[in-house]
């Protein structure tokens, strides 16, 4: 059986370790990425479209001056048959979602981390920086898919690369310990370092933008905004201590107002043409430091944060989230048996109950331990959460209050699965055991029955029979075992297990899933859980997990 899954909604945004990846398109859609998917989200209509041409995590995004064509760069990946998939850039149409060009196959190393279109020549050039040791800067004629020039940019991290708005031959790059002005001459790129002179050189130059008169403007880890005169590599103006801590984002608005976004201070500050402060707004701590700032419709400003929120608001008003997700590896997923709701938990210690209709969280809570697994009681009145430490919690799904907490071993609990009748809870652990609990009072009282021992590797999946009398388990060494959980005994008779009807099919090994396949264009980004629910109005939930390549700034 081959399942074709249609992607309806993506939850999350990659702001923790990526920059300049949030834009508003003429269609009214906000474009950003998460894992290997580029999301085009119409906030007013609450509709998403998705570009799924990439086969591994997207790391950078640029919008062409025509505001329709988009370029995205990805990391290196591995195919299903173990072959290496090279990092590359894809240029595509944001209206049709058709791929127009694929650039740099075999040229880039590790990942494409920065990308930008030229502005003054109709956007015919594209520059990019890869994640090699030398962080190679390259310039391309993207329509011909031809490389025009390349050069070793820096042996330190590069955070941004952009064309000068009025001179196609000038590219500015910035990063750890450097700001460089590059001039394209023939097939060569000639570098001039930014001269800090009397200004103390910052550890990181974190972001760059340009003024209407062609000046280059940078924000750095010392909290300073520096203005570099057009055509020079010297500072013409400095705003000392514009922020407390690093300035992660700069955005020049259409009316000439400069907006800066702070990391440590979480402040959004607007400046006039003389770099005098106009407005100051502090983003609430729960959203985290500002990572990127983009201009929205009218006076609306969009903000991406390091805690993976996308916020929308105005410089003089409040900001509210339009997208949010986890900030570390996401492993736990449970689907409500009757409502369009699902539950997620991850290593960021966040647990969230989501509304699958509105694509928004119903509630969120932070727990003490990194979470690994979860499962709804059949009544859906409580949800169980397993952690990396051997502790597990039960929460009320209406109030999010803690109902009970228990500990089984000191290793991660990979599976939490209630029996269909709600009278048992099976817990699969990395200590190779399955712990069985009796459950009463509608999921609010737990009595340990014992543990099922027999696997020689960690437990990966569990499924209950429809009558709640049998349990099937998979382990890390590809073993399949059957159990009578009420007695914690293994079933070895093939005749007994052959005709058992299973309530769920989460186990990836077994006769009931033999020859099942999933055709998914983003398969090389690990799908850690795929929960198929018969009762949830036909809704399937797929969780894809992005790599967290954390920068040092």
GIFENDA-V760737 format. One record per residue. RES is the residue in one small letter. D_FIRST is the distance of its C-alpha to the first C-alpha in whole Angstrom. Layout:
# GIFENDA-V760737
RES/D_FIRST
RES/D_FIRST
This chain:
# GIFENDA-V760737
x/0
x/4
x/7
x/10
x/13
x/16
x/19
x/22
x/24
x/25
x/28
x/30
x/32
x/33
x/37
x/38
x/38
x/38
x/41
x/41
x/38
x/38
x/40
x/40
x/39
x/41
x/38
x/39
x/36
x/36
x/34
x/33
x/31
x/29
x/27
x/25
x/25
x/28
x/29
x/31
x/32
x/34
x/36
x/38
x/35
x/33
x/30
x/28
x/27
x/25
x/26
x/23
x/24
x/25
x/23
x/25
x/28
x/30
x/34
x/36
x/36
x/39
x/40
x/42
x/45
x/43
x/41
x/38
x/37
x/36
x/36
x/33
x/33
x/31
x/31
x/30
x/27
x/24
x/21
x/18
x/20
x/23
x/25
x/28
x/27
x/31
x/32
x/33
x/34
x/32
x/34
x/32
x/33
x/33
x/33
x/30
x/28
x/29
x/29
x/33
x/34
x/32
x/35
x/36
x/34
x/35
x/38
x/38
x/37
x/35
x/35
x/36
x/38
x/41
x/41
x/43
x/44
x/47
x/49
x/52
x/51
x/49
x/46
x/46
x/46
x/43
x/44
x/42
x/42
x/40
x/40
x/41
x/45
x/47
x/45
x/45
x/46
x/45
x/46
x/44
x/44
x/40
x/41
x/41
x/39
x/42
x/44
x/48
x/49
x/48
x/50
x/49
x/50
x/50
x/49
x/49
x/46
x/46
x/45
x/46
x/46
x/48
x/50
x/53
x/53
x/56
x/56
x/53
x/54
x/54
x/52
x/52
x/50
x/51
x/49
x/51
x/55
x/54
x/55
x/55
x/56
x/55
x/56
x/54
x/57
x/56
x/53
x/54
x/54
x/57
x/57
x/60
x/59
x/60
x/63
x/64
x/67
x/69
x/66
x/64
x/61
x/58
x/55
x/52
x/53
x/50
x/49
x/51
x/52
x/54
x/57
x/58
x/61
x/59
x/60
x/57
x/56
x/55
x/54
x/54
x/54
x/57
x/57
x/59
x/58
x/60
x/61
x/61
x/63
x/62
x/62
x/63
x/62
x/64
x/64
x/66
x/65
x/64
x/63
x/63
x/61
x/59
x/57
x/57
x/55
x/53
x/52
x/48
x/48
x/50
x/50
x/52
x/52
x/53
x/56
x/57
x/57
x/55
x/53
x/52
x/50
x/51
x/49
x/51
x/53
x/50
x/52
x/52
x/55
x/56
x/59
x/61
x/62
x/65
x/63
x/64
x/62
x/61
x/58
x/57
x/54
x/52
x/49
x/48
x/47
x/44
x/43
x/44
x/46
x/45
x/43
x/43
x/45
x/44
x/46
x/45
x/46
x/50
x/51
x/47
x/47
x/43
x/43
x/40
x/41
x/40
x/39
x/36
x/37
x/38
x/41
x/43
x/47
x/50
x/53
x/55
x/52
x/50
x/46
x/43
x/39
x/37
x/34
x/34
x/32
x/32
x/35
x/33
x/30
x/27
x/26
x/26
x/24
x/24
x/22
x/25
x/24
x/26
x/27
x/26
x/27
x/25
x/27
x/28
x/30
x/31
x/33
x/36
x/36
x/35
x/33
x/32
x/31
x/30
x/29
x/26
x/28
x/31
x/29
x/32
x/33
x/35
x/36
x/37
x/38
x/39
x/39
x/41
x/38
x/36
x/32
x/29
x/27
x/27
x/26
x/27
x/29
x/28
x/31
x/30
x/34
x/33
x/31
x/31
x/32
x/32
x/34
x/34
x/37
x/36
x/38
x/35
x/36
x/36
x/36
x/37
x/35
x/37
x/40
x/39
x/41
x/41
x/40
x/41
x/40
x/40
x/39
x/37
x/38
x/39
x/35
x/32
x/30
x/27
x/25
x/27
x/25
x/27
x/26
x/25
x/29
x/30
x/33
x/31
x/30
x/28
x/29
x/28
x/30
x/31
x/33
x/31
x/31
x/30
x/33
x/33
x/35
x/36
x/35
x/38
x/40
x/36
x/35
x/39
x/40
x/38
x/40
x/39
x/38
x/37
x/34
x/32
x/33
x/31
x/29
x/30
x/29
x/28
x/25
x/22
x/20
x/21
x/20
x/22
x/21
x/22
x/25
x/26
x/28
x/25
x/24
x/21
x/22
x/21
x/23
x/24
x/25
x/21
x/22
x/21
x/23
x/24
x/27
x/29
x/30
x/33
x/35
x/33
x/32
x/30
x/28
x/28
x/27
x/24
x/25
x/25
x/22
x/20
x/20
x/20
x/18
x/17
x/18
x/16
x/13
x/15
x/15
x/14
x/15
x/14
x/13
x/11
x/9
x/9
x/7
x/5
x/7
x/9
x/11
x/14
x/18
x/19
x/17
x/21
x/22
x/21
x/18
x/20
x/18
x/15
x/16
x/14
x/17
x/16
x/20
x/21
x/21
x/17
x/18
x/16
x/18
x/18
x/21
x/22
x/25
x/28
x/30
x/33
x/36
x/39
x/42
x/46
x/47
